[in-house]
Amino acid sequence: MATIKDVAKDSGVSLGTVSKVINGLHVREDSRLKVEASIKKLNYKVNLNARGLKAQRTNDIAVIVPTMENSFFTLLIDNIEKELTSRGKRMLICISRNDKHKINSYIEMARNSKVDGIFGVSYSNIRNSLLQDMPFVSFDRHFGGSIPCISSDNYMGGYLAANVLYSKGSKKLLCFWTGSDKTSEPYKRIDGFKEFCHTSHIACGVITHTDFDQTDTDMMYASEMFRNMVRKEVASIVRDGKCVYDGIFASSDHLAYLIKQELASYGIDVPKDVQIVGFDGIPVRGVGKPIVSSIQQSVESIAAAGVDVLMKLIDEGSAESNITIPVEFVDGGTTR
C-alpha cells in the first residue's frame, strides 16, 4: 500500500507539500497537479483519522432525518453522502422518528464525539444550548440566531400548484396540508396556494393538520392513524358521490396518493373528476416518475447547498443564513 512518502518521491515534491495538498491548503498549481497525479497513479488512500487529528477534526458529519421510510429522506441521505464523500468526509446517519428527545440526544452524542458538523432535518424544537459552537445546518425549519436554513421554495410551490390545477381546468380548489407548526418552511405552501387563488378570484378551501411534535412520523408516513385522518377528511368533502372540489393540492406525494385512493372508493375518477397535485416529486424506483403529479423538490440541489454551507461554517465560522432552492411541476398522471 502506497504511503505519503511514496507520493512525495513519485511527484518529486516535499512531504510538506503533499500534506498541504491532502489537507486542502494552498500550494503552487504545478505542485498540486503533480501530487494529485501521483495519488491517482499509486492509488494512495488518505487516512482520514490521521488528517483529522492534525487539523483537530474527525472528518465526521452527523445527518439527522425523521425516517427512512419516506423516499424523500432516503434520496436526500444518498445525495448528502455523495457530497460529503467528495469532500473527504464521512456520514453518521441518525433517525429521529420526529422525537424531540431523541433529536436532542443525537446532538449531544455528536458533540461528545466531536463531529465536525450536523445537517439536521427536524420538525421538532431543539434546545438552543445544544447548538452553541456546533456547525449546524437545518433543512426546512428556522432555529434562529446564526443557524442557516436550506429549503425549497415552498411559497412558490403552493402558488405553482394552484396555477397548474387552474390552468388545467379546475375551478374550485382545496389545499390539504399536514405537517409541523407555522415556524417550518413547508407551511408557506399554504400561503402561496392562497395567494394565487385570491389574486385570480378562484374559490378555495384549506384543510390543515398540525402534528405538534408527533413522534414516529405519523404525519409524514402513511400510518393507520394518518390513513384514518385522510379518510375522515375526504368523507367531509364528498356529497352524493361527488367531491365538492375539482382540484386538490396536497402537501406531500404520499398524502396526494392516499387522497386519490379515498376518492376512488367513492367512484370519483382522478384526474377526470378531480385533479391532484402533490409536493416532493420523488421518482418511484424503477419507474422514473412520481406516483402523482407533483411540485418537485431538487434533492440534489438541497444536498449540495446544505453541504456547501456546512463546510463554510466548519472552515470559516459563518455562512449564508438562508438558501431557497427552486421547484418545478412534474406530471405524474393525476392532472389532465
Phi and psi in degrees as GROMACS dihedral restraints (atoms count N, CA, C in turn):
[ dihedral_restraints ]
;  ai    aj    ak    al  type     phi  dphi    fc
    3     4     5     6     1   -65.2    20    10
    4     5     6     7     1   145.6    20    10
    6     7     8     9     1  -113.5    20    10
    7     8     9    10     1   172.7    20    10
    9    10    11    12     1   -63.8    20    10
   10    11    12    13     1   -30.2    20    10
   12    13    14    15     1   -66.7    20    10
   13    14    15    16     1   -38.9    20    10
   15    16    17    18     1   -62.4    20    10
   16    17    18    19     1   -39.9    20    10
   18    19    20    21     1   -64.4    20    10
   19    20    21    22     1   -42.9    20    10
   21    22    23    24     1   -62.7    20    10
   22    23    24    25     1   -44.0    20    10
   24    25    26    27     1   -65.2    20    10
   25    26    27    28     1   -44.1    20    10
   27    28    29    30     1   -67.6    20    10
   28    29    30    31     1   -36.5    20    10
   30    31    32    33     1   -87.0    20    10
   31    32    33    34     1   -14.1    20    10
   33    34    35    36     1    75.1    20    10
   34    35    36    37     1    26.3    20    10
   36    37    38    39     1  -123.3    20    10
   37    38    39    40     1   174.0    20    10
   39    40    41    42     1   -78.3    20    10
   40    41    42    43     1   161.9    20    10
   42    43    44    45     1   -59.3    20    10
   43    44    45    46     1   -37.5    20    10
   45    46    47    48     1   -62.5    20    10
   46    47    48    49     1   -39.6    20    10
   48    49    50    51     1   -66.0    20    10
   49    50    51    52     1   -43.0    20    10
   51    52    53    54     1   -60.5    20    10
   52    53    54    55     1   -43.4    20    10
   54    55    56    57     1   -61.1    20    10
   55    56    57    58     1   -41.5    20    10
   57    58    59    60     1   -63.3    20    10
   58    59    60    61     1   -41.8    20    10
   60    61    62    63     1   -62.7    20    10
   61    62    63    64     1   -44.1    20    10
   63    64    65    66     1   -62.3    20    10
   64    65    66    67     1   -36.6    20    10
   66    67    68    69     1   -93.1    20    10
   67    68    69    70     1     9.5    20    10
   69    70    71    72     1    74.7    20    10
   70    71    72    73     1    20.2    20    10
   72    73    74    75     1   -89.2    20    10
   73    74    75    76     1   163.2    20    10
   75    76    77    78     1   -74.5    20    10
   76    77    78    79     1   132.1    20    10
   78    79    80    81     1  -140.3    20    10
   79    80    81    82     1   169.7    20    10
   81    82    83    84     1   -60.3    20    10
   82    83    84    85     1   144.9    20    10
   84    85    86    87     1   -58.7    20    10
   85    86    87    88     1   -42.4    20    10
   87    88    89    90     1   -65.8    20    10
   88    89    90    91     1   -34.8    20    10
   90    91    92    93     1   -68.1    20    10
   91    92    93    94     1   -42.2    20    10
   93    94    95    96     1   -61.1    20    10
   94    95    96    97     1   -43.7    20    10
   96    97    98    99     1   -63.5    20    10
   97    98    99   100     1   -39.4    20    10
   99   100   101   102     1   -63.1    20    10
  100   101   102   103     1   -45.1    20    10
  102   103   104   105     1   -64.4    20    10
  103   104   105   106     1   -45.3    20    10
  105   106   107   108     1   -63.2    20    10
  106   107   108   109     1   -36.9    20    10
  108   109   110   111     1   -65.7    20    10
  109   110   111   112     1   -40.9    20    10
  111   112   113   114     1   -68.7    20    10
  112   113   114   115     1   -39.1    20    10
  114   115   116   117     1   -58.7    20    10
  115   116   117   118     1   -44.7    20    10
  117   118   119   120     1   -67.7    20    10
  118   119   120   121     1   -43.4    20    10
  120   121   122   123     1   -62.4    20    10
  121   122   123   124     1   -44.5    20    10
  123   124   125   126     1   -88.3    20    10
  124   125   126   127     1    -3.8    20    10
  126   127   128   129     1    56.1    20    10
  127   128   129   130     1    44.4    20    10
  129   130   131   132     1   -73.3    20    10
  130   131   132   133     1   132.2    20    10
  132   133   134   135     1  -104.5    20    10
  133   134   135   136     1   124.2    20    10
  135   136   137   138     1   -71.2    20    10
  136   137   138   139     1   131.7    20    10
  138   139   140   141     1   -82.0    20    10
  139   140   141   142     1   100.9    20    10
  141   142   143   144     1   -63.1    20    10
  142   143   144   145     1   -37.2    20    10
  144   145   146   147     1   -64.9    20    10
  145   146   147   148     1   -45.2    20    10
  147   148   149   150     1   -64.1    20    10
  148   149   150   151     1   -42.8    20    10
  150   151   152   153     1   -63.9    20    10
  151   152   153   154     1   -39.2    20    10
  153   154   155   156     1   -64.8    20    10
  154   155   156   157     1   -40.3    20    10
  156   157   158   159     1   -62.5    20    10
  157   158   159   160     1   -41.6    20    10
  159   160   161   162     1   -65.0    20    10
  160   161   162   163     1   -37.6    20    10
  162   163   164   165     1   -93.0    20    10
  163   164   165   166     1     5.5    20    10
  165   166   167   168     1    57.9    20    10
  166   167   168   169     1    40.9    20    10
  168   169   170   171     1  -133.8    20    10
  169   170   171   172     1   157.5    20    10
  171   172   173   174     1   -97.2    20    10
  172   173   174   175     1   -16.7    20    10
  174   175   176   177     1    64.3    20    10
  175   176   177   178     1    21.0    20    10
  177   178   179   180     1  -105.5    20    10
  178   179   180   181     1   137.4    20    10
  180   181   182   183     1  -123.5    20    10
  181   182   183   184     1   127.8    20    10
  183   184   185   186     1   -89.5    20    10
  184   185   186   187     1   134.5    20    10
  186   187   188   189     1  -121.8    20    10
  187   188   189   190     1   119.2    20    10
  189   190   191   192     1  -105.8    20    10
  190   191   192   193     1   124.3    20    10
  192   193   194   195     1  -130.8    20    10
  193   194   195   196     1   155.2    20    10
  195   196   197   198     1   -69.1    20    10
  196   197   198   199     1   -37.1    20    10
  198   199   200   201     1  -162.1    20    10
  199   200   201   202     1   159.2    20    10
  201   202   203   204     1  -106.5    20    10
  202   203   204   205     1    -0.9    20    10
  204   205   206   207     1   -77.4    20    10
  205   206   207   208     1   -25.2    20    10
  207   208   209   210     1   -83.7    20    10
  208   209   210   211     1   120.0    20    10
  210   211   212   213     1   -61.6    20    10
  211   212   213   214     1   -23.7    20    10
  213   214   215   216     1   -62.3    20    10
  214   215   216   217     1   -46.7    20    10
  216   217   218   219     1   -70.5    20    10
  217   218   219   220     1   -33.1    20    10
  219   220   221   222     1   -61.8    20    10
  220   221   222   223     1   -46.4    20    10
  222   223   224   225     1   -69.1    20    10
  223   224   225   226     1   -35.2    20    10
  225   226   227   228     1   -63.2    20    10
  226   227   228   229     1   -45.5    20    10
  228   229   230   231     1   -57.8    20    10
  229   230   231   232     1   -44.5    20    10
  231   232   233   234     1   -60.2    20    10
  232   233   234   235     1   -43.1    20    10
  234   235   236   237     1   -74.3    20    10
  235   236   237   238     1   -34.6    20    10
  237   238   239   240     1   -63.6    20    10
  238   239   240   241     1   -41.3    20    10
  240   241   242   243     1   -60.1    20    10
  241   242   243   244     1   -42.0    20    10
  243   244   245   246     1   -61.8    20    10
  244   245   246   247     1   -44.3    20    10
  246   247   248   249     1   -64.4    20    10
  247   248   249   250     1   -42.4    20    10
  249   250   251   252     1   -68.1    20    10
  250   251   252   253     1   -42.0    20    10
  252   253   254   255     1   -60.5    20    10
  253   254   255   256     1   -38.7    20    10
  255   256   257   258     1   -65.7    20    10
  256   257   258   259     1   -16.9    20    10
  258   259   260   261     1  -106.6    20    10
  259   260   261   262     1    11.6    20    10
  261   262   263   264     1    72.8    20    10
  262   263   264   265     1    25.2    20    10
  264   265   266   267     1  -108.4    20    10
  265   266   267   268     1   155.5    20    10
  267   268   269   270     1  -110.2    20    10
  268   269   270   271     1   151.2    20    10
  270   271   272   273     1  -111.9    20    10
  271   272   273   274     1   133.7    20    10
  273   274   275   276     1  -110.4    20    10
  274   275   276   277     1   117.5    20    10
  276   277   278   279     1   -91.6    20    10
  277   278   279   280     1   129.1    20    10
  279   280   281   282     1  -123.3    20    10
  280   281   282   283     1   122.9    20    10
  282   283   284   285     1  -103.9    20    10
  283   284   285   286     1   115.1    20    10
  285   286   287   288     1   -91.2    20    10
  286   287   288   289     1   -21.1    20    10
  288   289   290   291     1    53.1    20    10
  289   290   291   292     1    30.5    20    10
  291   292   293   294     1    60.6    20    10
  292   293   294   295     1    23.7    20    10
  294   295   296   297     1   -93.9    20    10
  295   296   297   298     1   113.1    20    10
  297   298   299   300     1   -62.0    20    10
  298   299   300   301     1   -31.5    20    10
  300   301   302   303     1   -68.5    20    10
  301   302   303   304     1   -39.6    20    10
  303   304   305   306     1   -68.0    20    10
  304   305   306   307     1   -39.0    20    10
  306   307   308   309     1   -61.2    20    10
  307   308   309   310     1   -48.1    20    10
  309   310   311   312     1   -62.1    20    10
  310   311   312   313     1   -36.1    20    10
  312   313   314   315     1   -65.3    20    10
  313   314   315   316     1   -40.5    20    10
  315   316   317   318     1   -63.8    20    10
  316   317   318   319     1   -40.0    20    10
  318   319   320   321     1   -66.8    20    10
  319   320   321   322     1   -40.1    20    10
  321   322   323   324     1   -61.3    20    10
  322   323   324   325     1   -42.3    20    10
  324   325   326   327     1   -61.5    20    10
  325   326   327   328     1   -42.4    20    10
  327   328   329   330     1   -63.3    20    10
  328   329   330   331     1   -41.3    20    10
  330   331   332   333     1   -64.0    20    10
  331   332   333   334     1   -44.4    20    10
  333   334   335   336     1   -66.4    20    10
  334   335   336   337     1   -31.4    20    10
  336   337   338   339     1   -85.0    20    10
  337   338   339   340     1    -2.2    20    10
  339   340   341   342     1    56.4    20    10
  340   341   342   343     1    44.0    20    10
  342   343   344   345     1   -65.0    20    10
  343   344   345   346     1   156.8    20    10
  345   346   347   348     1   -73.1    20    10
  346   347   348   349     1   -28.4    20    10
  348   349   350   351     1  -175.8    20    10
  349   350   351   352     1   174.0    20    10
  351   352   353   354     1  -133.2    20    10
  352   353   354   355     1   133.8    20    10
  354   355   356   357     1  -107.0    20    10
  355   356   357   358     1   110.7    20    10
  357   358   359   360     1  -115.5    20    10
  358   359   360   361     1   130.5    20    10
  360   361   362   363     1  -109.6    20    10
  361   362   363   364     1   102.1    20    10
  363   364   365   366     1  -135.0    20    10
  364   365   366   367     1   127.4    20    10
  366   367   368   369     1  -102.7    20    10
  367   368   369   370     1    14.6    20    10
  369   370   371   372     1  -117.8    20    10
  370   371   372   373     1   165.0    20    10
  372   373   374   375     1   -75.5    20    10
  373   374   375   376     1   148.7    20    10
  375   376   377   378     1  -122.0    20    10
  376   377   378   379     1   137.6    20    10
  378   379   380   381     1   -62.7    20    10
  379   380   381   382     1   122.6    20    10
  381   382   383   384     1   -59.3    20    10
  382   383   384   385     1   -32.3    20    10
  384   385   386   387     1   -62.0    20    10
  385   386   387   388     1   -28.4    20    10
  387   388   389   390     1   -71.3    20    10
  388   389   390   391     1   -23.6    20    10
  390   391   392   393     1   -95.1    20    10
  391   392   393   394     1    -2.6    20    10
  393   394   395   396     1   -66.2    20    10
  394   395   396   397     1   131.2    20    10
  396   397   398   399     1    62.2    20    10
  397   398   399   400     1    19.1    20    10
  399   400   401   402     1  -118.5    20    10
  400   401   402   403     1   116.3    20    10
  402   403   404   405     1   -57.8    20    10
  403   404   405   406     1   117.8    20    10
  405   406   407   408     1  -139.4    20    10
  406   407   408   409     1   128.5    20    10
  408   409   410   411     1  -118.8    20    10
  409   410   411   412     1   130.8    20    10
  411   412   413   414     1  -104.4    20    10
  412   413   414   415     1   147.6    20    10
  414   415   416   417     1  -111.2    20    10
  415   416   417   418     1   124.0    20    10
  417   418   419   420     1    75.6    20    10
  418   419   420   421     1     2.5    20    10
  420   421   422   423     1  -144.8    20    10
  421   422   423   424     1   136.4    20    10
  423   424   425   426     1   -92.4    20    10
  424   425   426   427     1   129.4    20    10
  426   427   428   429     1  -111.8    20    10
  427   428   429   430     1     2.7    20    10
  429   430   431   432     1    79.7    20    10
  430   431   432   433     1  -177.9    20    10
  432   433   434   435     1    62.9    20    10
  433   434   435   436     1  -137.3    20    10
  435   436   437   438     1  -101.1    20    10
  436   437   438   439     1    17.2    20    10
  438   439   440   441     1   -84.0    20    10
  439   440   441   442     1   115.9    20    10
  441   442   443   444     1   -69.2    20    10
  442   443   444   445     1   151.4    20    10
  444   445   446   447     1  -126.8    20    10
  445   446   447   448     1   125.8    20    10
  447   448   449   450     1  -102.2    20    10
  448   449   450   451     1   132.7    20    10
  450   451   452   453     1  -153.6    20    10
  451   452   453   454     1   156.0    20    10
  453   454   455   456     1   -75.3    20    10
  454   455   456   457     1   165.6    20    10
  456   457   458   459     1   -77.9    20    10
  457   458   459   460     1    81.1    20    10
  459   460   461   462     1   -65.1    20    10
  460   461   462   463     1   -39.4    20    10
  462   463   464   465     1   -60.0    20    10
  463   464   465   466     1   -49.8    20    10
  465   466   467   468     1   -66.3    20    10
  466   467   468   469     1   -30.0    20    10
  468   469   470   471     1   -62.4    20    10
  469   470   471   472     1   -44.4    20    10
  471   472   473   474     1   -66.5    20    10
  472   473   474   475     1   -41.2    20    10
  474   475   476   477     1   -61.7    20    10
  475   476   477   478     1   -46.1    20    10
  477   478   479   480     1   -64.9    20    10
  478   479   480   481     1   -39.0    20    10
  480   481   482   483     1   -61.1    20    10
  481   482   483   484     1   -46.9    20    10
  483   484   485   486     1   -63.4    20    10
  484   485   486   487     1   -40.4    20    10
  486   487   488   489     1   -61.8    20    10
  487   488   489   490     1   -44.1    20    10
  489   490   491   492     1   -63.1    20    10
  490   491   492   493     1   -47.3    20    10
  492   493   494   495     1   -59.7    20    10
  493   494   495   496     1   -44.5    20    10
  495   496   497   498     1   -67.6    20    10
  496   497   498   499     1   -44.8    20    10
  498   499   500   501     1   -66.2    20    10
  499   500   501   502     1   -21.7    20    10
  501   502   503   504     1   -97.4    20    10
  502   503   504   505     1    10.9    20    10
  504   505   506   507     1   112.4    20    10
  505   506   507   508     1    -6.3    20    10
  507   508   509   510     1   -77.7    20    10
  508   509   510   511     1   139.6    20    10
  510   511   512   513     1  -115.6    20    10
  511   512   513   514     1   -19.8    20    10
  513   514   515   516     1  -130.4    20    10
  514   515   516   517     1   113.3    20    10
  516   517   518   519     1  -109.6    20    10
  517   518   519   520     1   150.4    20    10
  519   520   521   522     1  -128.8    20    10
  520   521   522   523     1   135.7    20    10
  522   523   524   525     1  -104.7    20    10
  523   524   525   526     1   119.5    20    10
  525   526   527   528     1  -112.1    20    10
  526   527   528   529     1   107.9    20    10
  528   529   530   531     1  -120.3    20    10
  529   530   531   532     1   133.7    20    10
  531   532   533   534     1  -130.9    20    10
  532   533   534   535     1   144.8    20    10
  534   535   536   537     1   163.7    20    10
  535   536   537   538     1  -158.7    20    10
  537   538   539   540     1   -88.7    20    10
  538   539   540   541     1  -164.1    20    10
  540   541   542   543     1   -75.6    20    10
  541   542   543   544     1  -175.4    20    10
  543   544   545   546     1   -70.9    20    10
  544   545   546   547     1   -10.2    20    10
  546   547   548   549     1   -80.2    20    10
  547   548   549   550     1    -8.0    20    10
  549   550   551   552     1   -87.4    20    10
  550   551   552   553     1   148.3    20    10
  552   553   554   555     1   -59.8    20    10
  553   554   555   556     1   -40.9    20    10
  555   556   557   558     1   -57.1    20    10
  556   557   558   559     1   -22.2    20    10
  558   559   560   561     1   -61.2    20    10
  559   560   561   562     1   -24.0    20    10
  561   562   563   564     1   -67.1    20    10
  562   563   564   565     1   -15.1    20    10
  564   565   566   567     1   -61.5    20    10
  565   566   567   568     1   -35.7    20    10
  567   568   569   570     1   -64.2    20    10
  568   569   570   571     1   -44.8    20    10
  570   571   572   573     1   -62.3    20    10
  571   572   573   574     1   -42.6    20    10
  573   574   575   576     1   -65.2    20    10
  574   575   576   577     1   -41.1    20    10
  576   577   578   579     1   -60.3    20    10
  577   578   579   580     1   -48.6    20    10
  579   580   581   582     1   -65.7    20    10
  580   581   582   583     1   -35.9    20    10
  582   583   584   585     1   -61.6    20    10
  583   584   585   586     1   -45.7    20    10
  585   586   587   588     1   -63.7    20    10
  586   587   588   589     1   -45.0    20    10
  588   589   590   591     1   -62.2    20    10
  589   590   591   592     1   -42.4    20    10
  591   592   593   594     1   -70.0    20    10
  592   593   594   595     1   -44.0    20    10
  594   595   596   597     1   -71.2    20    10
  595   596   597   598     1   -22.5    20    10
  597   598   599   600     1   -99.1    20    10
  598   599   600   601     1     2.0    20    10
  600   601   602   603     1    57.7    20    10
  601   602   603   604     1    48.4    20    10
  603   604   605   606     1  -108.1    20    10
  604   605   606   607     1   134.8    20    10
  606   607   608   609     1   -65.4    20    10
  607   608   609   610     1   133.6    20    10
  609   610   611   612     1  -149.4    20    10
  610   611   612   613     1   160.5    20    10
  612   613   614   615     1  -137.3    20    10
  613   614   615   616     1   163.3    20    10
  615   616   617   618     1  -136.1    20    10
  616   617   618   619     1   130.2    20    10
  618   619   620   621     1  -115.3    20    10
  619   620   621   622     1   126.4    20    10
  621   622   623   624     1  -126.5    20    10
  622   623   624   625     1   140.2    20    10
  624   625   626   627     1  -131.7    20    10
  625   626   627   628     1   114.5    20    10
  627   628   629   630     1  -102.9    20    10
  628   629   630   631     1   131.7    20    10
  630   631   632   633     1   -82.4    20    10
  631   632   633   634     1   -22.6    20    10
  633   634   635   636     1    49.8    20    10
  634   635   636   637     1    64.2    20    10
  636   637   638   639     1    62.6    20    10
  637   638   639   640     1    32.1    20    10
  639   640   641   642     1   -61.9    20    10
  640   641   642   643     1   123.2    20    10
  642   643   644   645     1   -83.3    20    10
  643   644   645   646     1   170.4    20    10
  645   646   647   648     1    61.9    20    10
  646   647   648   649     1    19.1    20    10
  648   649   650   651     1    51.1    20    10
  649   650   651   652     1    38.0    20    10
  651   652   653   654     1   -59.4    20    10
  652   653   654   655     1   -29.5    20    10
  654   655   656   657     1   -91.1    20    10
  655   656   657   658     1     2.8    20    10
  657   658   659   660     1  -121.6    20    10
  658   659   660   661     1    -5.5    20    10
  660   661   662   663     1  -140.7    20    10
  661   662   663   664     1   150.4    20    10
  663   664   665   666     1   -77.1    20    10
  664   665   666   667     1    69.6    20    10
  666   667   668   669     1   -74.8    20    10
  667   668   669   670     1   171.6    20    10
  669   670   671   672     1   -64.5    20    10
  670   671   672   673     1   -35.6    20    10
  672   673   674   675     1   -60.7    20    10
  673   674   675   676     1   -44.0    20    10
  675   676   677   678     1   -65.8    20    10
  676   677   678   679     1   -44.2    20    10
  678   679   680   681     1   -60.1    20    10
  679   680   681   682     1   -42.8    20    10
  681   682   683   684     1   -63.0    20    10
  682   683   684   685     1   -38.3    20    10
  684   685   686   687     1   -63.8    20    10
  685   686   687   688     1   -45.6    20    10
  687   688   689   690     1   -63.3    20    10
  688   689   690   691     1   -42.8    20    10
  690   691   692   693     1   -59.6    20    10
  691   692   693   694     1   -42.6    20    10
  693   694   695   696     1   -66.4    20    10
  694   695   696   697     1   -44.0    20    10
  696   697   698   699     1   -69.0    20    10
  697   698   699   700     1   -38.7    20    10
  699   700   701   702     1   -65.1    20    10
  700   701   702   703     1   -40.0    20    10
  702   703   704   705     1   -59.7    20    10
  703   704   705   706     1   -31.7    20    10
  705   706   707   708     1   -74.2    20    10
  706   707   708   709     1   -15.5    20    10
  708   709   710   711     1  -112.1    20    10
  709   710   711   712     1    12.1    20    10
  711   712   713   714     1  -108.3    20    10
  712   713   714   715     1   127.9    20    10
  714   715   716   717     1  -127.6    20    10
  715   716   717   718     1   121.7    20    10
  717   718   719   720     1    51.9    20    10
  718   719   720   721     1    42.4    20    10
  720   721   722   723     1    78.7    20    10
  721   722   723   724     1     6.9    20    10
  723   724   725   726     1  -126.2    20    10
  724   725   726   727     1   145.3    20    10
  726   727   728   729     1   -81.8    20    10
  727   728   729   730     1   137.3    20    10
  729   730   731   732     1   -73.6    20    10
  730   731   732   733     1   -13.1    20    10
  732   733   734   735     1  -114.5    20    10
  733   734   735   736     1   145.2    20    10
  735   736   737   738     1  -110.4    20    10
  736   737   738   739     1     7.0    20    10
  738   739   740   741     1  -150.0    20    10
  739   740   741   742     1   127.6    20    10
  741   742   743   744     1  -127.4    20    10
  742   743   744   745     1   128.8    20    10
  744   745   746   747     1  -104.0    20    10
  745   746   747   748     1   117.4    20    10
  747   748   749   750     1  -103.2    20    10
  748   749   750   751     1   146.9    20    10
  750   751   752   753     1   -75.3    20    10
  751   752   753   754     1    -5.5    20    10
  753   754   755   756     1  -154.3    20    10
  754   755   756   757     1   162.7    20    10
  756   757   758   759     1   -67.2    20    10
  757   758   759   760     1   -40.5    20    10
  759   760   761   762     1   -68.8    20    10
  760   761   762   763     1   -32.7    20    10
  762   763   764   765     1   -65.9    20    10
  763   764   765   766     1   -43.3    20    10
  765   766   767   768     1   -60.3    20    10
  766   767   768   769     1   -40.3    20    10
  768   769   770   771     1   -66.4    20    10
  769   770   771   772     1   -40.3    20    10
  771   772   773   774     1   -66.4    20    10
  772   773   774   775     1   -39.2    20    10
  774   775   776   777     1   -61.6    20    10
  775   776   777   778     1   -42.7    20    10
  777   778   779   780     1   -58.8    20    10
  778   779   780   781     1   -44.3    20    10
  780   781   782   783     1   -63.8    20    10
  781   782   783   784     1   -42.4    20    10
  783   784   785   786     1   -66.8    20    10
  784   785   786   787     1   -41.0    20    10
  786   787   788   789     1   -62.4    20    10
  787   788   789   790     1   -38.4    20    10
  789   790   791   792     1   -62.8    20    10
  790   791   792   793     1   -31.1    20    10
  792   793   794   795     1   -66.2    20    10
  793   794   795   796     1   -18.1    20    10
  795   796   797   798     1   -98.6    20    10
  796   797   798   799     1     4.2    20    10
  798   799   800   801     1    79.1    20    10
  799   800   801   802     1    17.1    20    10
  801   802   803   804     1   -90.3    20    10
  802   803   804   805     1   123.2    20    10
  804   805   806   807     1   -87.6    20    10
  805   806   807   808     1   133.9    20    10
  807   808   809   810     1  -114.5    20    10
  808   809   810   811     1   121.0    20    10
  810   811   812   813     1  -102.9    20    10
  811   812   813   814     1     5.9    20    10
  813   814   815   816     1   -59.1    20    10
  814   815   816   817     1   -50.9    20    10
  816   817   818   819     1   -89.6    20    10
  817   818   819   820     1   -40.8    20    10
  819   820   821   822     1  -135.8    20    10
  820   821   822   823     1   128.8    20    10
  822   823   824   825     1   -92.7    20    10
  823   824   825   826     1   146.5    20    10
  825   826   827   828     1  -132.7    20    10
  826   827   828   829     1   135.3    20    10
  828   829   830   831     1  -124.5    20    10
  829   830   831   832     1   128.6    20    10
  831   832   833   834     1   -98.3    20    10
  832   833   834   835     1  -162.8    20    10
  834   835   836   837     1  -145.4    20    10
  835   836   837   838     1   127.5    20    10
  837   838   839   840     1   137.4    20    10
  838   839   840   841     1   -56.2    20    10
  840   841   842   843     1    67.7    20    10
  841   842   843   844     1    31.8    20    10
  843   844   845   846     1   -79.6    20    10
  844   845   846   847     1   123.8    20    10
  846   847   848   849     1   -63.2    20    10
  847   848   849   850     1   140.2    20    10
  849   850   851   852     1   -72.5    20    10
  850   851   852   853     1   133.2    20    10
  852   853   854   855     1   -58.5    20    10
  853   854   855   856     1   128.7    20    10
  855   856   857   858     1    86.2    20    10
  856   857   858   859     1   -10.1    20    10
  858   859   860   861     1  -106.8    20    10
  859   860   861   862     1   -41.8    20    10
  861   862   863   864     1    92.1    20    10
  862   863   864   865     1    -0.8    20    10
  864   865   866   867     1  -142.5    20    10
  865   866   867   868     1   159.7    20    10
  867   868   869   870     1   -69.1    20    10
  868   869   870   871     1   163.4    20    10
  870   871   872   873     1   -74.0    20    10
  871   872   873   874     1   -16.0    20    10
  873   874   875   876     1  -143.4    20    10
  874   875   876   877     1   162.4    20    10
  876   877   878   879     1   -60.8    20    10
  877   878   879   880     1   140.6    20    10
  879   880   881   882     1  -154.9    20    10
  880   881   882   883     1   161.1    20    10
  882   883   884   885     1   -91.5    20    10
  883   884   885   886     1   112.5    20    10
  885   886   887   888     1   -89.1    20    10
  886   887   888   889     1   129.4    20    10
  888   889   890   891     1   -89.0    20    10
  889   890   891   892     1   141.4    20    10
  891   892   893   894     1   -88.0    20    10
  892   893   894   895     1    96.5    20    10
  894   895   896   897     1   -62.6    20    10
  895   896   897   898     1   -38.0    20    10
  897   898   899   900     1   -61.0    20    10
  898   899   900   901     1   -43.6    20    10
  900   901   902   903     1   -69.5    20    10
  901   902   903   904     1   -37.5    20    10
  903   904   905   906     1   -62.6    20    10
  904   905   906   907     1   -46.8    20    10
  906   907   908   909     1   -62.8    20    10
  907   908   909   910     1   -45.9    20    10
  909   910   911   912     1   -63.2    20    10
  910   911   912   913     1   -45.5    20    10
  912   913   914   915     1   -65.6    20    10
  913   914   915   916     1   -42.9    20    10
  915   916   917   918     1   -62.3    20    10
  916   917   918   919     1   -44.6    20    10
  918   919   920   921     1   -68.9    20    10
  919   920   921   922     1   -39.0    20    10
  921   922   923   924     1   -58.9    20    10
  922   923   924   925     1   -47.1    20    10
  924   925   926   927     1   -64.3    20    10
  925   926   927   928     1   -41.7    20    10
  927   928   929   930     1   -63.0    20    10
  928   929   930   931     1   -40.8    20    10
  930   931   932   933     1   -64.1    20    10
  931   932   933   934     1   -36.8    20    10
  933   934   935   936     1   -66.2    20    10
  934   935   936   937     1   -39.4    20    10
  936   937   938   939     1   -61.7    20    10
  937   938   939   940     1   -42.4    20    10
  939   940   941   942     1   -68.8    20    10
  940   941   942   943     1   -44.1    20    10
  942   943   944   945     1   -84.6    20    10
  943   944   945   946     1   -34.5    20    10
  945   946   947   948     1  -117.1    20    10
  946   947   948   949     1   -14.9    20    10
  948   949   950   951     1    88.7    20    10
  949   950   951   952     1    -6.0    20    10
  951   952   953   954     1  -154.5    20    10
  952   953   954   955     1   160.8    20    10
  954   955   956   957     1  -161.7    20    10
  955   956   957   958     1   169.2    20    10
  957   958   959   960     1   -55.1    20    10
  958   959   960   961     1   135.6    20    10
  960   961   962   963     1   -76.7    20    10
  961   962   963   964     1   -38.6    20    10
  963   964   965   966     1  -138.4    20    10
  964   965   966   967     1   131.0    20    10
  966   967   968   969     1  -127.3    20    10
  967   968   969   970     1   128.5    20    10
  969   970   971   972     1  -111.3    20    10
  970   971   972   973     1   127.2    20    10
  972   973   974   975     1   -99.2    20    10
  973   974   975   976     1   129.9    20    10
  975   976   977   978     1   -61.7    20    10
  976   977   978   979     1   154.2    20    10
  978   979   980   981     1  -122.3    20    10
  979   980   981   982     1   166.9    20    10
  981   982   983   984     1  -149.9    20    10
  982   983   984   985     1   159.3    20    10
  984   985   986   987     1   -85.3    20    10
  985   986   987   988     1   137.4    20    10
  987   988   989   990     1  -128.4    20    10
  988   989   990   991     1   139.1    20    10
  990   991   992   993     1   -82.7    20    10
  991   992   993   994     1   124.4    20    10
  993   994   995   996     1  -123.1    20    10
  994   995   996   997     1    14.7    20    10
  996   997   998   999     1    93.2    20    10
  997   998   999  1000     1     1.9    20    10
  999  1000  1001  1002     1  -106.3    20    10
 1000  1001  1002  1003     1    11.0    20    10
 1002  1003  1004  1005     1  -126.7    20    10
 1003  1004  1005  1006     1   156.6    20    10
